[in-house]
Amino acid sequence: MRKLKVMVGTDDGVNILFGHPGDSKKFHIYELRDDGKHELLKEVVNEAKDMEEGHGGSGKMKKVLKLIGNVDVILTRRNSPNLIKIASETEIQPVMVNTENIEDGLKRLYEHFDEVYSIVQKRKNGERFKVHKLQRG
């Protein structure tokens, strides 16, 4: 069974933060399987949220990456300078969705599971891609 480990920034545990993921109160880490099922693995308090660093600062990005650990995908509603850096410098694939609800976002990711899983596997072999925007349908 193929799996993706997905991080979502959230303030309320229900919705994907509209702002930059690093500004959320907490991170939810999910396992999304190729059968469409998912489970919340853990919730991490975002200790980097209030760092006195402007958007795009590498210190905040490094702290967030340490907090979330080994994930395959960052699911987000909005791009940011640090997501662009993460896309170009790490194995993590940022994926943008145009839905607010976490459950709906995970469902959209599942609808594109083969596509995103393929990108994640290529990233593990050193290829880098831009922030990926999921198309409707």
Phi and psi in radians as a Rosetta constraint file:
Dihedral C 1 N 2 CA 2 C 2 CIRCULARHARMONIC -1.521 0.35
Dihedral N 2 CA 2 C 2 N 3 CIRCULARHARMONIC 2.527 0.35
Dihedral C 2 N 3 CA 3 C 3 CIRCULARHARMONIC -2.421 0.35
Dihedral N 3 CA 3 C 3 N 4 CIRCULARHARMONIC 2.641 0.35
Dihedral C 3 N 4 CA 4 C 4 CIRCULARHARMONIC -2.180 0.35
Dihedral N 4 CA 4 C 4 N 5 CIRCULARHARMONIC 2.358 0.35
Dihedral C 4 N 5 CA 5 C 5 CIRCULARHARMONIC -1.679 0.35
Dihedral N 5 CA 5 C 5 N 6 CIRCULARHARMONIC 2.075 0.35
Dihedral C 5 N 6 CA 6 C 6 CIRCULARHARMONIC -2.077 0.35
Dihedral N 6 CA 6 C 6 N 7 CIRCULARHARMONIC 2.278 0.35
Dihedral C 6 N 7 CA 7 C 7 CIRCULARHARMONIC -1.818 0.35
Dihedral N 7 CA 7 C 7 N 8 CIRCULARHARMONIC 2.384 0.35
Dihedral C 7 N 8 CA 8 C 8 CIRCULARHARMONIC -2.251 0.35
Dihedral N 8 CA 8 C 8 N 9 CIRCULARHARMONIC 2.248 0.35
Dihedral C 8 N 9 CA 9 C 9 CIRCULARHARMONIC -1.472 0.35
Dihedral N 9 CA 9 C 9 N 10 CIRCULARHARMONIC 2.293 0.35
Dihedral C 9 N 10 CA 10 C 10 CIRCULARHARMONIC -2.590 0.35
Dihedral N 10 CA 10 C 10 N 11 CIRCULARHARMONIC 2.646 0.35
Dihedral C 10 N 11 CA 11 C 11 CIRCULARHARMONIC -1.757 0.35
Dihedral N 11 CA 11 C 11 N 12 CIRCULARHARMONIC -0.557 0.35
Dihedral C 11 N 12 CA 12 C 12 CIRCULARHARMONIC -2.005 0.35
Dihedral N 12 CA 12 C 12 N 13 CIRCULARHARMONIC -0.024 0.35
Dihedral C 12 N 13 CA 13 C 13 CIRCULARHARMONIC 1.381 0.35
Dihedral N 13 CA 13 C 13 N 14 CIRCULARHARMONIC -0.015 0.35
Dihedral C 13 N 14 CA 14 C 14 CIRCULARHARMONIC -2.039 0.35
Dihedral N 14 CA 14 C 14 N 15 CIRCULARHARMONIC -0.677 0.35
Dihedral C 14 N 15 CA 15 C 15 CIRCULARHARMONIC -2.007 0.35
Dihedral N 15 CA 15 C 15 N 16 CIRCULARHARMONIC 2.602 0.35
Dihedral C 15 N 16 CA 16 C 16 CIRCULARHARMONIC -1.317 0.35
Dihedral N 16 CA 16 C 16 N 17 CIRCULARHARMONIC 2.249 0.35
Dihedral C 16 N 17 CA 17 C 17 CIRCULARHARMONIC -1.003 0.35
Dihedral N 17 CA 17 C 17 N 18 CIRCULARHARMONIC 2.351 0.35
Dihedral C 17 N 18 CA 18 C 18 CIRCULARHARMONIC -1.315 0.35
Dihedral N 18 CA 18 C 18 N 19 CIRCULARHARMONIC -0.516 0.35
Dihedral C 18 N 19 CA 19 C 19 CIRCULARHARMONIC -1.312 0.35
Dihedral N 19 CA 19 C 19 N 20 CIRCULARHARMONIC -2.864 0.35
Dihedral C 19 N 20 CA 20 C 20 CIRCULARHARMONIC -1.188 0.35
Dihedral N 20 CA 20 C 20 N 21 CIRCULARHARMONIC 2.374 0.35
Dihedral C 20 N 21 CA 21 C 21 CIRCULARHARMONIC -0.940 0.35
Dihedral N 21 CA 21 C 21 N 22 CIRCULARHARMONIC -0.608 0.35
Dihedral C 21 N 22 CA 22 C 22 CIRCULARHARMONIC -1.185 0.35
Dihedral N 22 CA 22 C 22 N 23 CIRCULARHARMONIC -0.172 0.35
Dihedral C 22 N 23 CA 23 C 23 CIRCULARHARMONIC -1.683 0.35
Dihedral N 23 CA 23 C 23 N 24 CIRCULARHARMONIC 0.008 0.35
Dihedral C 23 N 24 CA 24 C 24 CIRCULARHARMONIC -1.317 0.35
Dihedral N 24 CA 24 C 24 N 25 CIRCULARHARMONIC 2.784 0.35
Dihedral C 24 N 25 CA 25 C 25 CIRCULARHARMONIC -1.265 0.35
Dihedral N 25 CA 25 C 25 N 26 CIRCULARHARMONIC -0.558 0.35
Dihedral C 25 N 26 CA 26 C 26 CIRCULARHARMONIC -2.655 0.35
Dihedral N 26 CA 26 C 26 N 27 CIRCULARHARMONIC 2.880 0.35
Dihedral C 26 N 27 CA 27 C 27 CIRCULARHARMONIC -2.055 0.35
Dihedral N 27 CA 27 C 27 N 28 CIRCULARHARMONIC 2.320 0.35
Dihedral C 27 N 28 CA 28 C 28 CIRCULARHARMONIC -1.778 0.35
Dihedral N 28 CA 28 C 28 N 29 CIRCULARHARMONIC 2.310 0.35
Dihedral C 28 N 29 CA 29 C 29 CIRCULARHARMONIC -1.933 0.35
Dihedral N 29 CA 29 C 29 N 30 CIRCULARHARMONIC 2.092 0.35
Dihedral C 29 N 30 CA 30 C 30 CIRCULARHARMONIC -2.004 0.35
Dihedral N 30 CA 30 C 30 N 31 CIRCULARHARMONIC 2.689 0.35
Dihedral C 30 N 31 CA 31 C 31 CIRCULARHARMONIC -1.871 0.35
Dihedral N 31 CA 31 C 31 N 32 CIRCULARHARMONIC 2.104 0.35
Dihedral C 31 N 32 CA 32 C 32 CIRCULARHARMONIC -1.906 0.35
Dihedral N 32 CA 32 C 32 N 33 CIRCULARHARMONIC 2.162 0.35
Dihedral C 32 N 33 CA 33 C 33 CIRCULARHARMONIC -1.786 0.35
Dihedral N 33 CA 33 C 33 N 34 CIRCULARHARMONIC 2.811 0.35
Dihedral C 33 N 34 CA 34 C 34 CIRCULARHARMONIC -1.268 0.35
Dihedral N 34 CA 34 C 34 N 35 CIRCULARHARMONIC -0.038 0.35
Dihedral C 34 N 35 CA 35 C 35 CIRCULARHARMONIC -1.647 0.35
Dihedral N 35 CA 35 C 35 N 36 CIRCULARHARMONIC 0.087 0.35
Dihedral C 35 N 36 CA 36 C 36 CIRCULARHARMONIC 1.599 0.35
Dihedral N 36 CA 36 C 36 N 37 CIRCULARHARMONIC -0.139 0.35
Dihedral C 36 N 37 CA 37 C 37 CIRCULARHARMONIC -1.506 0.35
Dihedral N 37 CA 37 C 37 N 38 CIRCULARHARMONIC 2.641 0.35
Dihedral C 37 N 38 CA 38 C 38 CIRCULARHARMONIC -2.510 0.35
Dihedral N 38 CA 38 C 38 N 39 CIRCULARHARMONIC 2.766 0.35
Dihedral C 38 N 39 CA 39 C 39 CIRCULARHARMONIC -2.506 0.35
Dihedral N 39 CA 39 C 39 N 40 CIRCULARHARMONIC 2.556 0.35
Dihedral C 39 N 40 CA 40 C 40 CIRCULARHARMONIC -1.340 0.35
Dihedral N 40 CA 40 C 40 N 41 CIRCULARHARMONIC 2.069 0.35
Dihedral C 40 N 41 CA 41 C 41 CIRCULARHARMONIC -1.476 0.35
Dihedral N 41 CA 41 C 41 N 42 CIRCULARHARMONIC -0.739 0.35
Dihedral C 41 N 42 CA 42 C 42 CIRCULARHARMONIC -2.879 0.35
Dihedral N 42 CA 42 C 42 N 43 CIRCULARHARMONIC 2.839 0.35
Dihedral C 42 N 43 CA 43 C 43 CIRCULARHARMONIC -2.077 0.35
Dihedral N 43 CA 43 C 43 N 44 CIRCULARHARMONIC 2.287 0.35
Dihedral C 43 N 44 CA 44 C 44 CIRCULARHARMONIC -2.107 0.35
Dihedral N 44 CA 44 C 44 N 45 CIRCULARHARMONIC 2.204 0.35
Dihedral C 44 N 45 CA 45 C 45 CIRCULARHARMONIC -1.210 0.35
Dihedral N 45 CA 45 C 45 N 46 CIRCULARHARMONIC 2.323 0.35
Dihedral C 45 N 46 CA 46 C 46 CIRCULARHARMONIC -1.440 0.35
Dihedral N 46 CA 46 C 46 N 47 CIRCULARHARMONIC 1.624 0.35
Dihedral C 46 N 47 CA 47 C 47 CIRCULARHARMONIC -1.272 0.35
Dihedral N 47 CA 47 C 47 N 48 CIRCULARHARMONIC -0.178 0.35
Dihedral C 47 N 48 CA 48 C 48 CIRCULARHARMONIC -1.626 0.35
Dihedral N 48 CA 48 C 48 N 49 CIRCULARHARMONIC -0.102 0.35
Dihedral C 48 N 49 CA 49 C 49 CIRCULARHARMONIC -0.900 0.35
Dihedral N 49 CA 49 C 49 N 50 CIRCULARHARMONIC -0.801 0.35
Dihedral C 49 N 50 CA 50 C 50 CIRCULARHARMONIC -1.765 0.35
Dihedral N 50 CA 50 C 50 N 51 CIRCULARHARMONIC 0.361 0.35
Dihedral C 50 N 51 CA 51 C 51 CIRCULARHARMONIC -1.088 0.35
Dihedral N 51 CA 51 C 51 N 52 CIRCULARHARMONIC 2.418 0.35
Dihedral C 51 N 52 CA 52 C 52 CIRCULARHARMONIC -1.428 0.35
Dihedral N 52 CA 52 C 52 N 53 CIRCULARHARMONIC 1.260 0.35
Dihedral C 52 N 53 CA 53 C 53 CIRCULARHARMONIC -2.544 0.35
Dihedral N 53 CA 53 C 53 N 54 CIRCULARHARMONIC 2.400 0.35
Dihedral C 53 N 54 CA 54 C 54 CIRCULARHARMONIC -1.180 0.35
Dihedral N 54 CA 54 C 54 N 55 CIRCULARHARMONIC 2.895 0.35
Dihedral C 54 N 55 CA 55 C 55 CIRCULARHARMONIC -1.015 0.35
Dihedral N 55 CA 55 C 55 N 56 CIRCULARHARMONIC 2.366 0.35
Dihedral C 55 N 56 CA 56 C 56 CIRCULARHARMONIC 1.638 0.35
Dihedral N 56 CA 56 C 56 N 57 CIRCULARHARMONIC -0.044 0.35
Dihedral C 56 N 57 CA 57 C 57 CIRCULARHARMONIC -1.209 0.35
Dihedral N 57 CA 57 C 57 N 58 CIRCULARHARMONIC 2.357 0.35
Dihedral C 57 N 58 CA 58 C 58 CIRCULARHARMONIC -1.290 0.35
Dihedral N 58 CA 58 C 58 N 59 CIRCULARHARMONIC -0.448 0.35
Dihedral C 58 N 59 CA 59 C 59 CIRCULARHARMONIC -1.118 0.35
Dihedral N 59 CA 59 C 59 N 60 CIRCULARHARMONIC -0.799 0.35
Dihedral C 59 N 60 CA 60 C 60 CIRCULARHARMONIC -1.132 0.35
Dihedral N 60 CA 60 C 60 N 61 CIRCULARHARMONIC -0.751 0.35
Dihedral C 60 N 61 CA 61 C 61 CIRCULARHARMONIC -1.032 0.35
Dihedral N 61 CA 61 C 61 N 62 CIRCULARHARMONIC -0.800 0.35
Dihedral C 61 N 62 CA 62 C 62 CIRCULARHARMONIC -1.101 0.35
Dihedral N 62 CA 62 C 62 N 63 CIRCULARHARMONIC -0.680 0.35
Dihedral C 62 N 63 CA 63 C 63 CIRCULARHARMONIC -1.171 0.35
Dihedral N 63 CA 63 C 63 N 64 CIRCULARHARMONIC -0.743 0.35
Dihedral C 63 N 64 CA 64 C 64 CIRCULARHARMONIC -1.077 0.35
Dihedral N 64 CA 64 C 64 N 65 CIRCULARHARMONIC -0.783 0.35
Dihedral C 64 N 65 CA 65 C 65 CIRCULARHARMONIC -1.058 0.35
Dihedral N 65 CA 65 C 65 N 66 CIRCULARHARMONIC -0.654 0.35
Dihedral C 65 N 66 CA 66 C 66 CIRCULARHARMONIC -1.174 0.35
Dihedral N 66 CA 66 C 66 N 67 CIRCULARHARMONIC -0.697 0.35
Dihedral C 66 N 67 CA 67 C 67 CIRCULARHARMONIC -1.133 0.35
Dihedral N 67 CA 67 C 67 N 68 CIRCULARHARMONIC -0.726 0.35
Dihedral C 67 N 68 CA 68 C 68 CIRCULARHARMONIC -1.461 0.35
Dihedral N 68 CA 68 C 68 N 69 CIRCULARHARMONIC -0.325 0.35
Dihedral C 68 N 69 CA 69 C 69 CIRCULARHARMONIC 1.221 0.35
Dihedral N 69 CA 69 C 69 N 70 CIRCULARHARMONIC -2.619 0.35
Dihedral C 69 N 70 CA 70 C 70 CIRCULARHARMONIC -1.469 0.35
Dihedral N 70 CA 70 C 70 N 71 CIRCULARHARMONIC 1.634 0.35
Dihedral C 70 N 71 CA 71 C 71 CIRCULARHARMONIC -2.058 0.35
Dihedral N 71 CA 71 C 71 N 72 CIRCULARHARMONIC 2.789 0.35
Dihedral C 71 N 72 CA 72 C 72 CIRCULARHARMONIC -1.653 0.35
Dihedral N 72 CA 72 C 72 N 73 CIRCULARHARMONIC -0.611 0.35
Dihedral C 72 N 73 CA 73 C 73 CIRCULARHARMONIC -2.382 0.35
Dihedral N 73 CA 73 C 73 N 74 CIRCULARHARMONIC 2.440 0.35
Dihedral C 73 N 74 CA 74 C 74 CIRCULARHARMONIC -1.873 0.35
Dihedral N 74 CA 74 C 74 N 75 CIRCULARHARMONIC 2.038 0.35
Dihedral C 74 N 75 CA 75 C 75 CIRCULARHARMONIC -1.646 0.35
Dihedral N 75 CA 75 C 75 N 76 CIRCULARHARMONIC 2.165 0.35
Dihedral C 75 N 76 CA 76 C 76 CIRCULARHARMONIC -2.487 0.35
Dihedral N 76 CA 76 C 76 N 77 CIRCULARHARMONIC 2.823 0.35
Dihedral C 76 N 77 CA 77 C 77 CIRCULARHARMONIC -1.775 0.35
Dihedral N 77 CA 77 C 77 N 78 CIRCULARHARMONIC -0.224 0.35
Dihedral C 77 N 78 CA 78 C 78 CIRCULARHARMONIC -2.494 0.35
Dihedral N 78 CA 78 C 78 N 79 CIRCULARHARMONIC 2.464 0.35
Dihedral C 78 N 79 CA 79 C 79 CIRCULARHARMONIC -1.383 0.35
Dihedral N 79 CA 79 C 79 N 80 CIRCULARHARMONIC 2.849 0.35
Dihedral C 79 N 80 CA 80 C 80 CIRCULARHARMONIC -2.697 0.35
Dihedral N 80 CA 80 C 80 N 81 CIRCULARHARMONIC 2.830 0.35
Dihedral C 80 N 81 CA 81 C 81 CIRCULARHARMONIC -0.982 0.35
Dihedral N 81 CA 81 C 81 N 82 CIRCULARHARMONIC -0.684 0.35
Dihedral C 81 N 82 CA 82 C 82 CIRCULARHARMONIC -1.258 0.35
Dihedral N 82 CA 82 C 82 N 83 CIRCULARHARMONIC -0.563 0.35
Dihedral C 82 N 83 CA 83 C 83 CIRCULARHARMONIC -1.133 0.35
Dihedral N 83 CA 83 C 83 N 84 CIRCULARHARMONIC -0.635 0.35
Dihedral C 83 N 84 CA 84 C 84 CIRCULARHARMONIC -1.116 0.35
Dihedral N 84 CA 84 C 84 N 85 CIRCULARHARMONIC -0.728 0.35
Dihedral C 84 N 85 CA 85 C 85 CIRCULARHARMONIC -1.129 0.35
Dihedral N 85 CA 85 C 85 N 86 CIRCULARHARMONIC -0.770 0.35
Dihedral C 85 N 86 CA 86 C 86 CIRCULARHARMONIC -1.048 0.35
Dihedral N 86 CA 86 C 86 N 87 CIRCULARHARMONIC -0.744 0.35
Dihedral C 86 N 87 CA 87 C 87 CIRCULARHARMONIC -1.093 0.35
Dihedral N 87 CA 87 C 87 N 88 CIRCULARHARMONIC -0.638 0.35
Dihedral C 87 N 88 CA 88 C 88 CIRCULARHARMONIC -1.578 0.35
Dihedral N 88 CA 88 C 88 N 89 CIRCULARHARMONIC -0.302 0.35
Dihedral C 88 N 89 CA 89 C 89 CIRCULARHARMONIC -2.070 0.35
Dihedral N 89 CA 89 C 89 N 90 CIRCULARHARMONIC -0.187 0.35
Dihedral C 89 N 90 CA 90 C 90 CIRCULARHARMONIC -2.240 0.35
Dihedral N 90 CA 90 C 90 N 91 CIRCULARHARMONIC 3.102 0.35
Dihedral C 90 N 91 CA 91 C 91 CIRCULARHARMONIC -1.462 0.35
Dihedral N 91 CA 91 C 91 N 92 CIRCULARHARMONIC -0.100 0.35
Dihedral C 91 N 92 CA 92 C 92 CIRCULARHARMONIC -1.431 0.35
Dihedral N 92 CA 92 C 92 N 93 CIRCULARHARMONIC 2.314 0.35
Dihedral C 92 N 93 CA 93 C 93 CIRCULARHARMONIC -1.776 0.35
Dihedral N 93 CA 93 C 93 N 94 CIRCULARHARMONIC 1.931 0.35
Dihedral C 93 N 94 CA 94 C 94 CIRCULARHARMONIC -1.261 0.35
Dihedral N 94 CA 94 C 94 N 95 CIRCULARHARMONIC 2.368 0.35
Dihedral C 94 N 95 CA 95 C 95 CIRCULARHARMONIC -2.275 0.35
Dihedral N 95 CA 95 C 95 N 96 CIRCULARHARMONIC 2.175 0.35
Dihedral C 95 N 96 CA 96 C 96 CIRCULARHARMONIC -1.679 0.35
Dihedral N 96 CA 96 C 96 N 97 CIRCULARHARMONIC 2.394 0.35
Dihedral C 96 N 97 CA 97 C 97 CIRCULARHARMONIC -2.206 0.35
Dihedral N 97 CA 97 C 97 N 98 CIRCULARHARMONIC 2.722 0.35
Dihedral C 97 N 98 CA 98 C 98 CIRCULARHARMONIC -1.902 0.35
Dihedral N 98 CA 98 C 98 N 99 CIRCULARHARMONIC 0.829 0.35
Dihedral C 98 N 99 CA 99 C 99 CIRCULARHARMONIC -2.341 0.35
Dihedral N 99 CA 99 C 99 N 100 CIRCULARHARMONIC 2.592 0.35
Dihedral C 99 N 100 CA 100 C 100 CIRCULARHARMONIC -1.511 0.35
Dihedral N 100 CA 100 C 100 N 101 CIRCULARHARMONIC -0.743 0.35
Dihedral C 100 N 101 CA 101 C 101 CIRCULARHARMONIC -1.301 0.35
Dihedral N 101 CA 101 C 101 N 102 CIRCULARHARMONIC 2.350 0.35
Dihedral C 101 N 102 CA 102 C 102 CIRCULARHARMONIC -1.040 0.35
Dihedral N 102 CA 102 C 102 N 103 CIRCULARHARMONIC -0.809 0.35
Dihedral C 102 N 103 CA 103 C 103 CIRCULARHARMONIC -1.019 0.35
Dihedral N 103 CA 103 C 103 N 104 CIRCULARHARMONIC -0.753 0.35
Dihedral C 103 N 104 CA 104 C 104 CIRCULARHARMONIC -1.139 0.35
Dihedral N 104 CA 104 C 104 N 105 CIRCULARHARMONIC -0.670 0.35
Dihedral C 104 N 105 CA 105 C 105 CIRCULARHARMONIC -1.116 0.35
Dihedral N 105 CA 105 C 105 N 106 CIRCULARHARMONIC -0.735 0.35
Dihedral C 105 N 106 CA 106 C 106 CIRCULARHARMONIC -1.159 0.35
Dihedral N 106 CA 106 C 106 N 107 CIRCULARHARMONIC -0.621 0.35
Dihedral C 106 N 107 CA 107 C 107 CIRCULARHARMONIC -1.130 0.35
Dihedral N 107 CA 107 C 107 N 108 CIRCULARHARMONIC -0.724 0.35
Dihedral C 107 N 108 CA 108 C 108 CIRCULARHARMONIC -1.114 0.35
Dihedral N 108 CA 108 C 108 N 109 CIRCULARHARMONIC -0.716 0.35
Dihedral C 108 N 109 CA 109 C 109 CIRCULARHARMONIC -1.102 0.35
Dihedral N 109 CA 109 C 109 N 110 CIRCULARHARMONIC -0.719 0.35
Dihedral C 109 N 110 CA 110 C 110 CIRCULARHARMONIC -1.094 0.35
Dihedral N 110 CA 110 C 110 N 111 CIRCULARHARMONIC -0.667 0.35
Dihedral C 110 N 111 CA 111 C 111 CIRCULARHARMONIC -1.052 0.35
Dihedral N 111 CA 111 C 111 N 112 CIRCULARHARMONIC -0.398 0.35
Dihedral C 111 N 112 CA 112 C 112 CIRCULARHARMONIC -2.042 0.35
Dihedral N 112 CA 112 C 112 N 113 CIRCULARHARMONIC 0.458 0.35
Dihedral C 112 N 113 CA 113 C 113 CIRCULARHARMONIC -0.961 0.35
Dihedral N 113 CA 113 C 113 N 114 CIRCULARHARMONIC -0.887 0.35
Dihedral C 113 N 114 CA 114 C 114 CIRCULARHARMONIC -1.034 0.35
Dihedral N 114 CA 114 C 114 N 115 CIRCULARHARMONIC -0.756 0.35
Dihedral C 114 N 115 CA 115 C 115 CIRCULARHARMONIC -1.093 0.35
Dihedral N 115 CA 115 C 115 N 116 CIRCULARHARMONIC -0.877 0.35
Dihedral C 115 N 116 CA 116 C 116 CIRCULARHARMONIC -1.220 0.35
Dihedral N 116 CA 116 C 116 N 117 CIRCULARHARMONIC -0.710 0.35
Dihedral C 116 N 117 CA 117 C 117 CIRCULARHARMONIC -1.040 0.35
Dihedral N 117 CA 117 C 117 N 118 CIRCULARHARMONIC -0.727 0.35
Dihedral C 117 N 118 CA 118 C 118 CIRCULARHARMONIC -1.084 0.35
Dihedral N 118 CA 118 C 118 N 119 CIRCULARHARMONIC -0.750 0.35
Dihedral C 118 N 119 CA 119 C 119 CIRCULARHARMONIC -1.101 0.35
Dihedral N 119 CA 119 C 119 N 120 CIRCULARHARMONIC -0.767 0.35
Dihedral C 119 N 120 CA 120 C 120 CIRCULARHARMONIC -1.060 0.35
Dihedral N 120 CA 120 C 120 N 121 CIRCULARHARMONIC -0.738 0.35
Dihedral C 120 N 121 CA 121 C 121 CIRCULARHARMONIC -1.124 0.35
Dihedral N 121 CA 121 C 121 N 122 CIRCULARHARMONIC -0.713 0.35
Dihedral C 121 N 122 CA 122 C 122 CIRCULARHARMONIC -1.131 0.35
Dihedral N 122 CA 122 C 122 N 123 CIRCULARHARMONIC -0.644 0.35
Dihedral C 122 N 123 CA 123 C 123 CIRCULARHARMONIC -1.083 0.35
Dihedral N 123 CA 123 C 123 N 124 CIRCULARHARMONIC -0.659 0.35
Dihedral C 123 N 124 CA 124 C 124 CIRCULARHARMONIC -1.147 0.35
Dihedral N 124 CA 124 C 124 N 125 CIRCULARHARMONIC -0.348 0.35
Dihedral C 124 N 125 CA 125 C 125 CIRCULARHARMONIC -1.714 0.35
Dihedral N 125 CA 125 C 125 N 126 CIRCULARHARMONIC 0.224 0.35
Dihedral C 125 N 126 CA 126 C 126 CIRCULARHARMONIC 1.764 0.35
Dihedral N 126 CA 126 C 126 N 127 CIRCULARHARMONIC -0.160 0.35
Dihedral C 126 N 127 CA 127 C 127 CIRCULARHARMONIC -1.289 0.35
Dihedral N 127 CA 127 C 127 N 128 CIRCULARHARMONIC 2.628 0.35
Dihedral C 127 N 128 CA 128 C 128 CIRCULARHARMONIC -2.232 0.35
Dihedral N 128 CA 128 C 128 N 129 CIRCULARHARMONIC 2.495 0.35
Dihedral C 128 N 129 CA 129 C 129 CIRCULARHARMONIC -2.292 0.35
Dihedral N 129 CA 129 C 129 N 130 CIRCULARHARMONIC 2.782 0.35
Dihedral C 129 N 130 CA 130 C 130 CIRCULARHARMONIC -1.251 0.35
Dihedral N 130 CA 130 C 130 N 131 CIRCULARHARMONIC 3.008 0.35
Dihedral C 130 N 131 CA 131 C 131 CIRCULARHARMONIC -0.988 0.35
Dihedral N 131 CA 131 C 131 N 132 CIRCULARHARMONIC 2.244 0.35
Dihedral C 131 N 132 CA 132 C 132 CIRCULARHARMONIC -1.641 0.35
Dihedral N 132 CA 132 C 132 N 133 CIRCULARHARMONIC 2.236 0.35
Dihedral C 132 N 133 CA 133 C 133 CIRCULARHARMONIC -1.825 0.35
Dihedral N 133 CA 133 C 133 N 134 CIRCULARHARMONIC 2.146 0.35
Dihedral C 133 N 134 CA 134 C 134 CIRCULARHARMONIC -1.328 0.35
Dihedral N 134 CA 134 C 134 N 135 CIRCULARHARMONIC 2.261 0.35
Dihedral C 134 N 135 CA 135 C 135 CIRCULARHARMONIC -1.457 0.35
Dihedral N 135 CA 135 C 135 N 136 CIRCULARHARMONIC 2.671 0.35
Dihedral C 135 N 136 CA 136 C 136 CIRCULARHARMONIC -1.166 0.35
Dihedral N 136 CA 136 C 136 N 137 CIRCULARHARMONIC 2.619 0.35
